[in-house]
């Protein structure tokens, strides 16, 4: 994730960065955005590109992994790998109860 925006008004870009590059270096590709300030929190992702990079070995950070899980990207990827649909929801019920 790369932080952008004004002071105390962050927006983040979900980016693909080569492992050998510095944390704040130029990104290979921008695959989504996240705005934690808006109500509800806005997550815009390019699902096809995320699937492509993960298929090629990209490993998301813990924070990005949680965003992908909330958006259902990881569930969809898992279903395509298994070849069947899963009955579980993308976000566990316990987390939804904690947010309310």
C-alpha positions in Angstrom: 0.0 0.0 0.0 1.2 3.5 -0.8 -0.2 6.4 1.2 -1.4 9.5 -0.6 -3.7 12.3 0.4 -3.5 15.3 2.7 -2.6 15.4 6.3 -5.1 13.4 8.4 -7.0 12.5 5.2 -5.2 9.4 3.9 -6.0 7.5 0.7 -4.1 4.4 -0.2 -3.1 2.8 -3.5 -2.7 -0.9 -3.6 0.5 -1.4 -5.7 2.7 -4.1 -7.0 6.3 -3.5 -6.1 9.3 -5.7 -6.9 10.8 -7.4 -3.8 14.3 -5.9 -4.3 13.0 -2.3 -4.5 12.7 0.1 -1.6 9.3 0.4 0.1 8.5 3.8 -1.3 10.0 3.3 -4.7 8.1 3.4 -8.1 5.4 0.8 -8.3 5.2 -1.8 -11.1 1.4 -1.4 -11.3 -1.4 0.2 -9.3 -4.1 -2.5 -8.8 -6.6 -0.7 -6.6 -7.4 2.1 -4.2 -8.6 2.2 -0.6 -10.2 5.2 1.2 -10.7 4.6 4.9 -12.2 8.0 5.6 -15.3 7.7 3.5 -18.5 6.2 4.9 -18.6 3.3 4.0 -14.9 2.7 3.5 -14.3 2.6 -0.3 -12.3 -0.3 -1.8 -11.8 -0.2 -5.5 -9.9 -3.2 -6.9 -8.9 -4.5 -10.3 -9.8 -8.2 -9.6 -8.3 -9.5 -12.9 -4.9 -7.9 -12.3 -4.7 -8.9 -8.7 -5.5 -12.5 -9.7 -2.8 -12.3 -12.4 -0.1 -11.0 -10.0 -1.0 -13.5 -7.3 -0.9 -16.3 -9.8 2.6 -15.1 -10.7 3.8 -15.3 -7.1 2.9 -11.9 -5.6 2.5 -12.0 -1.8 0.2 -9.4 -0.3 1.0 -7.8 3.0 -1.2 -8.6 6.0 -3.2 -5.4 5.6 -3.7 -5.9 1.9 -4.6 -9.5 2.5 -7.4 -8.4 4.9 -8.7 -5.9 2.3 -8.7 -8.6 -0.4 -10.5 -10.9 1.9 -13.2 -8.3 2.6 -13.7 -7.6 -1.1 -14.0 -11.3 -1.8 -11.0 -11.5 -4.1 -9.3 -14.3 -2.1 -12.5 -16.3 -1.9 -13.0 -16.1 -5.7 -9.4 -17.1 -6.3 -9.8 -20.1 -3.9 -13.0 -21.1 -5.7 -11.3 -21.1 -9.1 -8.4 -23.1 -7.8 -10.8 -25.7 -6.3 -13.2 -25.7 -9.2 -16.3 -25.3 -7.0 -18.2 -22.6 -5.0 -17.9 -22.3 -1.3 -20.8 -21.7 1.1 -18.8 -19.6 3.5 -19.0 -15.8 3.3 -16.0 -13.6 2.4 -16.0 -11.9 5.8 -16.6 -14.1 8.9 -19.7 -13.3 10.9 -17.7 -12.5 14.1 -16.0 -9.6 12.4 -19.3 -8.1 11.1 -20.7 -8.3 14.7 -17.6 -6.5 16.0 -18.0 -3.6 13.5 -21.7 -3.0 14.3 
